Amino acid sequence: MNITSFYPVLMTPNVAGLRDFYCENFHFSIAFEADWYVSLKKVQEGHVIELALLETGHPTIAPGYSTKARGVILNFEVESAREEYERLVHRCGIKELMPLRDEDFGQRHFMILDPAENIIDIIENIAPSADFADQYTQDDR
């Protein structure tokens, strides 16, 4: 399989509200917009980051599957989780699910909710503890 793109599509009854949340807080730009679907993109340092929003109940969704996703976390890796925590939680007032903390496996992170109650994990890679360092492949750290 030759994959040319990969991105999550979040279902929501409020496409415009979720669009505004990601554009305002994560600085996405609108690549395509209809009242039922929005394609968002962010081009940064040669990377293209994509996210799409789809109205819950739209006929393009397989029958019986137009429900909120469970067990999905959107990971956003950033340069400074501490700065983003201050900005998103303290200045923007976004609901915190988990406070900023360091993990032995090599992450500083916190979790928030978007308006559709999707979990967002804001992650900064940090040095793992000695117990976890050997579990990374050479190319991954």
ZADRENBA-896062 format. One line per field, with one value per atom (N, C-alpha, C): atom name; chain; x, y, z; residue in three letters; residue number from 1. Coordinates in Angstrom, 2 decimals, padded with zeros to 5 digits. Layout:
<recs>
atomo	[CA; ...]
cadena	[A; ...]
px	[X; ...]
py	[Y; ...]
pz	[Z; ...]
residuo	[ala; ...]
num	[NUM; ...]
</recs>
This chain:
<recs>
atomo	[N; CA; C; N; CA; C; N; CA; C; N; CA; C; N; CA; C; N; CA; C; N; CA; C; N; CA; C; N; CA; C; N; CA; C; N; CA; C; N; CA; C; N; CA; C; N; CA; C; N; CA; C; N; CA; C; N; CA; C; N; CA; C; N; CA; C; N; CA; C; N; CA; C; N; CA; C; N; CA; C; N; CA; C; N; CA; C; N; CA; C; N; CA; C; N; CA; C; N; CA; C; N; CA; C; N; CA; C; N; CA; C; N; CA; C; N; CA; C; N; CA; C; N; CA; C; N; CA; C; N; CA; C; N; CA; C; N; CA; C; N; CA; C; N; CA; C; N; CA; C; N; CA; C; N; CA; C; N; CA; C; N; CA; C; N; CA; C; N; CA; C; N; CA; C; N; CA; C; N; CA; C; N; CA; C; N; CA; C; N; CA; C; N; CA; C; N; CA; C; N; CA; C; N; CA; C; N; CA; C; N; CA; C; N; CA; C; N; CA; C; N; CA; C; N; CA; C; N; CA; C; N; CA; C; N; CA; C; N; CA; C; N; CA; C; N; CA; C; N; CA; C; N; CA; C; N; CA; C; N; CA; C; N; CA; C; N; CA; C; N; CA; C; N; CA; C; N; CA; C; N; CA; C; N; CA; C; N; CA; C; N; CA; C; N; CA; C; N; CA; C; N; CA; C; N; CA; C; N; CA; C; N; CA; C; N; CA; C; N; CA; C; N; CA; C; N; CA; C; N; CA; C; N; CA; C; N; CA; C; N; CA; C; N; CA; C; N; CA; C; N; CA; C; N; CA; C; N; CA; C; N; CA; C; N; CA; C; N; CA; C; N; CA; C; N; CA; C; N; CA; C; N; CA; C; N; CA; C; N; CA; C; N; CA; C; N; CA; C; N; CA; C; N; CA; C; N; CA; C; N; CA; C; N; CA; C; N; CA; C; N; CA; C; N; CA; C; N; CA; C; N; CA; C; N; CA; C; N; CA; C; N; CA; C; N; CA; C; N; CA; C; N; CA; C; N; CA; C; N; CA; C; N; CA; C; N; CA; C; N; CA; C; N; CA; C; N; CA; C; N; CA; C; N; CA; C; N; CA; C; N; CA; C]
cadena	[A; A; A; A; A; A; A; A; A; A; A; A; A; A; A; A; A; A; A; A; A; A; A; A; A; A; A; A; A; A; A; A; A; A; A; A; A; A; A; A; A; A; A; A; A; A; A; A; A; A; A; A; A; A; A; A; A; A; A; A; A; A; A; A; A; A; A; A; A; A; A; A; A; A; A; A; A; A; A; A; A; A; A; A; A; A; A; A; A; A; A; A; A; A; A; A; A; A; A; A; A; A; A; A; A; A; A; A; A; A; A; A; A; A; A; A; A; A; A; A; A; A; A; A; A; A; A; A; A; A; A; A; A; A; A; A; A; A; A; A; A; A; A; A; A; A; A; A; A; A; A; A; A; A; A; A; A; A; A; A; A; A; A; A; A; A; A; A; A; A; A; A; A; A; A; A; A; A; A; A; A; A; A; A; A; A; A; A; A; A; A; A; A; A; A; A; A; A; A; A; A; A; A; A; A; A; A; A; A; A; A; A; A; A; A; A; A; A; A; A; A; A; A; A; A; A; A; A; A; A; A; A; A; A; A; A; A; A; A; A; A; A; A; A; A; A; A; A; A; A; A; A; A; A; A; A; A; A; A; A; A; A; A; A; A; A; A; A; A; A; A; A; A; A; A; A; A; A; A; A; A; A; A; A; A; A; A; A; A; A; A; A; A; A; A; A; A; A; A; A; A; A; A; A; A; A; A; A; A; A; A; A; A; A; A; A; A; A; A; A; A; A; A; A; A; A; A; A; A; A; A; A; A; A; A; A; A; A; A; A; A; A; A; A; A; A; A; A; A; A; A; A; A; A; A; A; A; A; A; A; A; A; A; A; A; A; A; A; A; A; A; A; A; A; A; A; A; A; A; A; A; A; A; A; A; A; A; A; A; A; A; A; A; A; A; A; A; A; A; A; A; A; A; A; A; A; A; A; A; A; A; A; A; A; A; A; A; A; A; A; A; A; A]
px	[000.85; 000.00; 000.89; 000.61; 001.32; 000.42; 000.64; -000.20; 000.30; -000.60; -000.23; -000.61; -001.49; -001.90; -002.60; -002.58; -003.28; -003.67; -004.93; -005.39; -006.68; -006.90; -008.15; -009.30; -010.49; -011.73; -012.57; -012.88; -013.67; -015.12; -016.03; -017.45; -017.95; -018.80; -019.33; -020.66; -021.59; -022.82; -022.60; -021.44; -021.14; -019.82; -019.86; -018.66; -018.02; -018.81; -018.26; -017.59; -018.18; -017.60; -016.28; -016.21; -014.97; -013.90; -014.33; -013.41; -012.77; -013.59; -013.08; -012.10; -012.42; -011.54; -010.15; -010.08; -008.77; -008.05; -008.79; -008.14; -007.59; -008.36; -007.94; -006.84; -006.96; -006.04; -004.85; -004.99; -003.92; -003.42; -003.98; -003.54; -003.63; -004.68; -004.96; -005.56; -005.41; -006.05; -007.09; -008.10; -009.15; -008.69; -008.68; -008.31; -009.54; -010.63; -011.91; -012.99; -014.11; -015.18; -016.55; -017.37; -018.79; -019.50; -020.80; -021.49; -021.43; -021.12; -021.09; -019.69; -018.67; -017.30; -016.30; -015.24; -014.15; -012.83; -011.97; -010.62; -009.67; -008.89; -007.96; -006.54; -005.65; -004.24; -003.38; -002.20; -001.18; 000.14; 000.79; 002.08; 003.13; 004.06; 005.04; 006.36; 007.41; 008.75; 008.78; 008.08; 008.06; 007.10; 006.40; 005.44; 004.03; 003.19; 001.78; 000.99; 000.27; -000.55; -002.00; -002.79; -004.17; -005.14; -006.31; -007.40; -008.69; -009.66; -010.94; -012.07; -013.14; -014.31; -015.53; -016.36; -017.51; -018.74; -019.83; -021.07; -021.59; -021.88; -022.47; -023.77; -023.96; -025.18; -025.14; -024.03; -023.95; -024.05; -024.72; -024.93; -023.65; -022.49; -021.26; -020.72; -021.30; -020.88; -021.67; -020.98; -021.64; -022.80; -023.93; -025.09; -024.74; -025.20; -024.98; -023.67; -022.86; -021.56; -021.41; -022.49; -022.45; -022.53; -021.58; -021.53; -020.16; -020.07; -018.82; -017.79; -016.58; -015.50; -015.12; -014.77; -014.31; -012.94; -012.09; -010.79; -009.79; -010.02; -009.11; -008.52; -007.22; -006.54; -005.80; -005.95; -005.20; -003.92; -002.77; -001.48; -000.93; -000.57; 000.11; 001.47; 002.54; 003.88; 004.32; 004.85; 005.23; 006.64; 007.20; 008.53; 008.51; 007.47; 007.39; 005.98; 005.79; 004.48; 004.15; 005.15; 004.93; 004.34; 004.90; 004.38; 002.96; 002.69; 001.36; 000.35; 000.78; -000.10; -000.52; 000.44; 000.16; -000.82; -000.56; -001.39; -002.79; -002.89; -004.19; -005.06; -004.47; -005.26; -005.46; -004.37; -004.48; -004.99; -004.46; -004.88; -006.15; -006.27; -007.44; -008.59; -008.32; -009.37; -009.93; -009.15; -009.60; -009.58; -010.62; -010.78; -009.61; -008.99; -007.87; -008.40; -007.89; -008.21; -007.13; -005.89; -004.74; -003.72; -003.22; -002.26; -000.92; -000.12; 001.21; 002.04; 002.68; 003.54; 004.58; 005.64; 006.71; 006.52; 006.73; 006.61; 007.99; 008.25; 009.54; 009.83; 008.79; 009.01; 009.40; 009.55; 010.12; 009.15; 008.14; 007.21; 006.92; 006.82; 006.20; 004.91; 003.77; 002.51; 001.38; 000.27; -001.00; -002.12; -003.31; -004.46; -005.57; -006.22; -007.35; -008.48; -009.63; -010.77; -011.09; -011.44; -011.96; -013.47; -014.16; -015.60; -016.46; -015.98; -016.72; -016.32; -015.55; -015.06; -014.10; -013.32; -012.22; -011.04; -010.31; -009.14; -007.96; -007.28; -006.08; -004.93; -003.85; -002.65; -001.56; -001.12; -000.06; 001.25; 002.19; 003.36; 004.65; 005.58; 006.96; 007.82; 008.64; 009.54; 010.69; 010.94; 012.05; 012.86; 014.01; 014.84; 014.12; 014.07; 013.44; 014.37; 013.79; 014.60; 015.43; 016.42; 017.28; 016.46; 015.39; 014.55; 013.87; 013.61; 012.91; 013.81; 015.00; 015.87; 016.16; 016.37; 016.69; 015.51; 014.32; 013.13; 012.90; 013.62; 013.51; 014.45; 014.00; 014.89; 015.88; 016.96; 018.00; 017.49; 016.60; 016.08; 015.00; 014.47; 013.33; 013.69; 014.90; 015.27; 016.35]
py	[-001.18; 000.00; 001.24; 002.17; 003.43; 004.51; 004.82; 005.81; 007.21; 008.03; 009.39; 010.45; 010.08; 011.01; 010.21; 010.76; 010.14; 011.25; 011.28; 012.30; 011.84; 012.29; 011.95; 012.82; 012.27; 013.00; 012.90; 014.05; 014.08; 014.38; 013.55; 013.80; 014.72; 015.66; 016.61; 017.16; 017.46; 018.13; 019.62; 020.16; 021.58; 021.76; 021.58; 021.67; 023.05; 024.10; 025.47; 025.74; 025.28; 025.50; 024.77; 023.54; 022.77; 023.35; 023.81; 024.50; 025.69; 026.51; 027.70; 027.34; 026.30; 025.85; 025.51; 024.69; 024.27; 025.39; 026.26; 027.39; 028.39; 028.70; 029.69; 029.16; 027.94; 027.43; 026.65; 026.08; 025.28; 025.86; 026.98; 027.74; 026.97; 026.15; 025.50; 026.52; 026.26; 027.05; 026.18; 026.80; 026.07; 025.78; 024.49; 024.09; 023.87; 023.42; 023.22; 023.38; 023.99; 024.16; 024.06; 023.21; 023.12; 023.17; 023.29; 023.36; 022.04; 020.93; 019.61; 019.02; 019.66; 019.12; 020.26; 020.18; 021.14; 020.38; 020.72; 020.18; 021.26; 020.94; 021.89; 021.45; 022.43; 022.12; 023.12; 022.64; 023.49; 023.06; 023.98; 023.70; 024.39; 023.57; 024.09; 023.35; 024.08; 023.51; 022.29; 022.37; 021.29; 020.16; 020.22; 019.20; 019.72; 018.84; 019.17; 018.37; 019.08; 018.47; 018.69; 017.62; 017.72; 017.21; 017.78; 017.38; 017.72; 016.83; 017.10; 016.97; 017.69; 017.71; 017.38; 016.48; 016.00; 016.04; 016.53; 016.62; 015.22; 015.03; 013.78; 013.51; 012.30; 011.94; 012.19; 012.69; 012.94; 011.62; 011.62; 010.37; 009.68; 010.34; 009.66; 008.74; 008.77; 007.90; 006.59; 005.49; 004.18; 004.11; 003.58; 003.48; 002.79; 003.37; 002.81; 003.24; 004.06; 004.45; 005.95; 006.65; 008.11; 008.48; 007.95; 008.22; 008.76; 009.31; 009.84; 008.73; 008.99; 008.01; 007.86; 006.66; 006.38; 005.73; 006.03; 005.40; 005.98; 007.21; 007.87; 009.09; 009.28; 010.46; 011.11; 012.42; 013.17; 013.67; 013.22; 013.65; 014.80; 015.87; 016.99; 017.11; 016.81; 016.98; 018.42; 019.02; 020.43; 020.59; 021.76; 022.04; 022.22; 022.86; 023.11; 022.86; 021.73; 021.42; 022.41; 022.86; 023.82; 025.13; 025.64; 026.88; 026.68; 025.53; 025.27; 025.06; 024.47; 024.30; 025.68; 026.54; 027.90; 028.61; 028.48; 029.16; 028.57; 027.26; 026.63; 026.51; 026.12; 025.90; 027.19; 027.92; 029.10; 030.35; 030.60; 031.82; 031.62; 030.47; 030.23; 029.58; 029.02; 028.43; 027.11; 026.35; 025.06; 024.05; 023.22; 022.26; 021.27; 021.21; 020.30; 018.94; 017.88; 016.53; 015.97; 016.32; 015.85; 016.98; 017.30; 018.39; 018.04; 019.03; 018.87; 017.96; 016.96; 016.08; 015.42; 014.96; 014.24; 012.75; 012.00; 010.54; 009.91; 008.84; 008.15; 007.64; 007.38; 006.84; 007.90; 009.16; 010.18; 011.22; 011.57; 012.62; 013.57; 014.83; 015.85; 016.17; 016.04; 016.23; 016.58; 016.99; 017.24; 016.93; 016.76; 016.45; 017.46; 017.80; 018.72; 018.10; 018.76; 018.35; 019.43; 019.01; 019.98; 020.12; 021.04; 021.23; 020.01; 019.07; 017.85; 016.72; 017.06; 016.13; 015.08; 015.44; 014.59; 014.89; 013.86; 014.02; 014.47; 015.50; 016.02; 015.89; 015.26; 015.10; 015.98; 016.96; 017.86; 017.32; 016.96; 016.18; 016.89; 016.91; 017.31; 016.09; 015.69; 014.56; 015.03; 014.26; 014.54; 013.26; 013.34; 012.15; 011.14; 009.89; 008.87; 008.47; 007.85; 007.32; 006.16; 005.76; 004.64; 003.36; 003.20; 002.00; 001.91; 003.05; 003.07; 003.34; 003.87; 004.29; 003.15; 001.95; 000.81; 000.32; 000.75; 000.30; 001.07; 002.15; 002.93; 002.36; 002.34; 001.94; 003.07; 002.79; 003.78; 004.98; 004.75; 005.83; 006.67; 006.21; 006.87; 007.87; 008.03; 009.00; 009.87]
pz	[000.00; 000.00; 000.00; -000.88; -000.94; -000.34; 000.93; 001.62; 001.26; 000.78; 000.38; 001.41; 002.34; 003.39; 004.49; 005.70; 006.81; 007.77; 008.17; 009.11; 009.77; 011.01; 011.68; 011.19; 011.24; 010.96; 012.23; 012.82; 014.04; 013.70; 014.19; 013.98; 015.09; 014.71; 015.67; 015.18; 016.08; 015.66; 015.40; 015.81; 015.66; 014.91; 013.60; 012.77; 012.90; 012.83; 012.90; 014.24; 015.32; 016.64; 016.81; 016.33; 016.43; 015.49; 014.31; 013.39; 014.08; 014.71; 015.39; 016.50; 017.27; 018.35; 017.82; 016.76; 016.24; 015.49; 014.83; 014.16; 015.18; 016.20; 017.20; 018.12; 018.59; 019.60; 019.06; 017.86; 017.28; 015.95; 015.55; 014.38; 013.07; 012.94; 011.67; 010.71; 009.41; 008.36; 007.67; 007.14; 006.43; 005.01; 004.65; 003.29; 002.43; 003.04; 002.36; 003.42; 003.02; 003.98; 003.32; 003.90; 003.59; 004.94; 004.95; 006.25; 007.02; 006.35; 006.95; 007.10; 006.49; 006.49; 006.37; 007.16; 007.08; 007.09; 006.16; 006.12; 006.62; 007.65; 008.24; 007.97; 007.74; 007.50; 008.24; 008.58; 009.17; 008.55; 007.86; 007.25; 008.11; 008.60; 009.54; 009.36; 009.05; 008.91; 008.00; 006.88; 005.92; 006.24; 007.36; 007.73; 007.44; 006.92; 006.72; 007.74; 008.59; 009.62; 009.21; 009.19; 008.73; 009.78; 009.77; 010.63; 009.90; 009.92; 009.27; 010.29; 010.03; 010.90; 010.05; 010.54; 009.78; 010.67; 010.11; 010.87; 011.21; 012.49; 012.96; 012.20; 011.74; 011.04; 009.55; 009.03; 007.58; 006.83; 005.65; 004.90; 004.42; 004.46; 004.05; 005.13; 006.32; 007.41; 007.31; 007.49; 007.41; 008.40; 007.97; 008.86; 010.18; 011.27; 012.59; 013.25; 012.56; 013.10; 013.29; 013.32; 013.49; 014.97; 015.73; 017.16; 017.53; 018.71; 019.21; 019.35; 018.92; 019.06; 020.53; 020.91; 022.27; 022.18; 023.13; 023.16; 022.18; 021.73; 020.79; 021.47; 021.31; 021.84; 020.69; 020.55; 019.54; 020.19; 019.70; 020.22; 019.38; 020.06; 019.42; 020.08; 019.35; 019.89; 019.68; 020.74; 020.72; 021.28; 021.09; 021.62; 023.13; 023.66; 025.10; 025.61; 026.26; 026.85; 027.95; 028.68; 029.76; 029.22; 028.13; 027.52; 027.00; 026.37; 025.84; 026.96; 028.05; 029.22; 029.75; 029.87; 030.35; 029.40; 028.10; 027.10; 027.03; 026.83; 026.58; 027.83; 028.94; 030.16; 030.93; 031.16; 032.01; 031.28; 030.08; 029.37; 028.54; 027.87; 027.02; 027.79; 028.94; 029.77; 029.27; 028.52; 028.01; 029.16; 029.21; 030.31; 030.35; 031.51; 031.75; 032.20; 031.57; 032.02; 032.92; 032.60; 033.36; 033.41; 034.59; 034.68; 034.06; 033.83; 033.27; 034.19; 033.57; 034.36; 033.47; 034.10; 033.41; 033.61; 032.54; 032.58; 032.42; 033.14; 033.05; 031.64; 030.86; 029.51; 028.49; 028.92; 028.05; 027.52; 028.31; 027.89; 029.03; 028.68; 029.54; 028.82; 029.50; 028.79; 029.73; 029.10; 029.79; 028.82; 029.35; 028.49; 028.71; 027.58; 027.58; 026.75; 026.76; 025.94; 024.92; 023.71; 022.75; 022.99; 022.31; 022.55; 022.26; 021.45; 021.16; 022.11; 023.13; 024.15; 023.62; 022.59; 022.15; 023.05; 023.44; 024.29; 023.44; 023.91; 023.26; 024.25; 023.83; 024.65; 024.04; 024.80; 024.36; 024.93; 024.04; 024.42; 024.03; 024.96; 024.69; 024.97; 024.02; 024.25; 025.13; 026.19; 027.09; 027.24; 027.88; 028.07; 028.96; 028.52; 029.35; 030.50; 031.50; 032.60; 032.07; 032.84; 032.44; 032.23; 033.00; 032.86; 031.50; 030.87; 029.59; 028.39; 028.61; 027.50; 026.53; 027.03; 026.16; 025.35; 025.68; 024.96; 023.66; 023.46; 022.22; 021.18; 019.93; 018.85; 018.62; 018.02; 017.80; 017.02; 016.06; 015.22; 015.91; 017.03; 017.65; 018.74; 019.11; 020.14; 019.66]
residuo	[met; met; met; asn; asn; asn; ile; ile; ile; thr; thr; thr; ser; ser; ser; phe; phe; phe; tyr; tyr; tyr; pro; pro; pro; val; val; val; leu; leu; leu; met; met; met; thr; thr; thr; pro; pro; pro; asn; asn; asn; val; val; val; ala; ala; ala; gly; gly; gly; leu; leu; leu; arg; arg; arg; asp; asp; asp; phe; phe; phe; tyr; tyr; tyr; cys; cys; cys; glu; glu; glu; asn; asn; asn; phe; phe; phe; his; his; his; phe; phe; phe; ser; ser; ser; ile; ile; ile; ala; ala; ala; phe; phe; phe; glu; glu; glu; ala; ala; ala; asp; asp; asp; trp; trp; trp; tyr; tyr; tyr; val; val; val; ser; ser; ser; leu; leu; leu; lys; lys; lys; lys; lys; lys; val; val; val; gln; gln; gln; glu; glu; glu; gly; gly; gly; his; his; his; val; val; val; ile; ile; ile; glu; glu; glu; leu; leu; leu; ala; ala; ala; leu; leu; leu; leu; leu; leu; glu; glu; glu; thr; thr; thr; gly; gly; gly; his; his; his; pro; pro; pro; thr; thr; thr; ile; ile; ile; ala; ala; ala; pro; pro; pro; gly; gly; gly; tyr; tyr; tyr; ser; ser; ser; thr; thr; thr; lys; lys; lys; ala; ala; ala; arg; arg; arg; gly; gly; gly; val; val; val; ile; ile; ile; leu; leu; leu; asn; asn; asn; phe; phe; phe; glu; glu; glu; val; val; val; glu; glu; glu; ser; ser; ser; ala; ala; ala; arg; arg; arg; glu; glu; glu; glu; glu; glu; tyr; tyr; tyr; glu; glu; glu; arg; arg; arg; leu; leu; leu; val; val; val; his; his; his; arg; arg; arg; cys; cys; cys; gly; gly; gly; ile; ile; ile; lys; lys; lys; glu; glu; glu; leu; leu; leu; met; met; met; pro; pro; pro; leu; leu; leu; arg; arg; arg; asp; asp; asp; glu; glu; glu; asp; asp; asp; phe; phe; phe; gly; gly; gly; gln; gln; gln; arg; arg; arg; his; his; his; phe; phe; phe; met; met; met; ile; ile; ile; leu; leu; leu; asp; asp; asp; pro; pro; pro; ala; ala; ala; glu; glu; glu; asn; asn; asn; ile; ile; ile; ile; ile; ile; asp; asp; asp; ile; ile; ile; ile; ile; ile; glu; glu; glu; asn; asn; asn; ile; ile; ile; ala; ala; ala; pro; pro; pro; ser; ser; ser; ala; ala; ala; asp; asp; asp; phe; phe; phe; ala; ala; ala; asp; asp; asp; gln; gln; gln; tyr; tyr; tyr; thr; thr; thr; gln; gln; gln; asp; asp; asp; asp; asp; asp; arg; arg; arg]
num	[1; 1; 1; 2; 2; 2; 3; 3; 3; 4; 4; 4; 5; 5; 5; 6; 6; 6; 7; 7; 7; 8; 8; 8; 9; 9; 9; 10; 10; 10; 11; 11; 11; 12; 12; 12; 13; 13; 13; 14; 14; 14; 15; 15; 15; 16; 16; 16; 17; 17; 17; 18; 18; 18; 19; 19; 19; 20; 20; 20; 21; 21; 21; 22; 22; 22; 23; 23; 23; 24; 24; 24; 25; 25; 25; 26; 26; 26; 27; 27; 27; 28; 28; 28; 29; 29; 29; 30; 30; 30; 31; 31; 31; 32; 32; 32; 33; 33; 33; 34; 34; 34; 35; 35; 35; 36; 36; 36; 37; 37; 37; 38; 38; 38; 39; 39; 39; 40; 40; 40; 41; 41; 41; 42; 42; 42; 43; 43; 43; 44; 44; 44; 45; 45; 45; 46; 46; 46; 47; 47; 47; 48; 48; 48; 49; 49; 49; 50; 50; 50; 51; 51; 51; 52; 52; 52; 53; 53; 53; 54; 54; 54; 55; 55; 55; 56; 56; 56; 57; 57; 57; 58; 58; 58; 59; 59; 59; 60; 60; 60; 61; 61; 61; 62; 62; 62; 63; 63; 63; 64; 64; 64; 65; 65; 65; 66; 66; 66; 67; 67; 67; 68; 68; 68; 69; 69; 69; 70; 70; 70; 71; 71; 71; 72; 72; 72; 73; 73; 73; 74; 74; 74; 75; 75; 75; 76; 76; 76; 77; 77; 77; 78; 78; 78; 79; 79; 79; 80; 80; 80; 81; 81; 81; 82; 82; 82; 83; 83; 83; 84; 84; 84; 85; 85; 85; 86; 86; 86; 87; 87; 87; 88; 88; 88; 89; 89; 89; 90; 90; 90; 91; 91; 91; 92; 92; 92; 93; 93; 93; 94; 94; 94; 95; 95; 95; 96; 96; 96; 97; 97; 97; 98; 98; 98; 99; 99; 99; 100; 100; 100; 101; 101; 101; 102; 102; 102; 103; 103; 103; 104; 104; 104; 105; 105; 105; 106; 106; 106; 107; 107; 107; 108; 108; 108; 109; 109; 109; 110; 110; 110; 111; 111; 111; 112; 112; 112; 113; 113; 113; 114; 114; 114; 115; 115; 115; 116; 116; 116; 117; 117; 117; 118; 118; 118; 119; 119; 119; 120; 120; 120; 121; 121; 121; 122; 122; 122; 123; 123; 123; 124; 124; 124; 125; 125; 125; 126; 126; 126; 127; 127; 127; 128; 128; 128; 129; 129; 129; 130; 130; 130; 131; 131; 131; 132; 132; 132; 133; 133; 133; 134; 134; 134; 135; 135; 135; 136; 136; 136; 137; 137; 137; 138; 138; 138; 139; 139; 139; 140; 140; 140; 141; 141; 141]
</recs>
